[in-house]
């Protein structure tokens, strides 16, 4: 009888151990499966994010190619035609047989054409900023800001923190386009009289702080327009971050940070 009880106890203990081992194996299998499943989901998400970034980058590159084409057409096409027209009118001004009224008309026409030539050159330059490629972001920003200065009614202050560095052409162009878009939003919609732009070069990233003293804009209360959407797209394509300031106070502000990849000019 004692031997039978011992056998029963042994069988019970063995069964319990086997059950515990099987349960542990099931738990381990479930944990490993879940980890593998999470890893696969993260990998798929990263692939999807990478694909979206590539598509976004391709879209932006297409936009820049179109800008270059338009800049060339403006400069070589319309710009050349206007210059030729001004030359012809200037030649007519030297004609001794014209009346004073005709001379006055030709002078006004030449002045208007010159203004048109200047506007075309400015538009062409904004579409294709040669200064950016040759001298970098800081000089390109200064050149972009200069024509917009109208003190005391409108003033833009640009400050640089840290040593200015050349970095990837995509990031330089992206930041320049973002600043241009922010300035256009300020000029068109805010009624601001002052804009502060602070460009900070840090060891591993570049940070841009933008603020105006205008009427402000609440993203929570307004549907983002095309300009804001373009800004988001460019920052996302650069794997950067953007944060808009407290919209409960007067003025509009944005903080942008992107990874700094140093480039040799």
Beta strands, then each sheet from edge to edge (+ up, - down):
strand 1: 155-161
strand 2: 194-201
strand 3: 205-212
strand 4: 241-244
strand 5: 252-259
sheet 1: 1+ 2+ 3- 5+ 4-
end
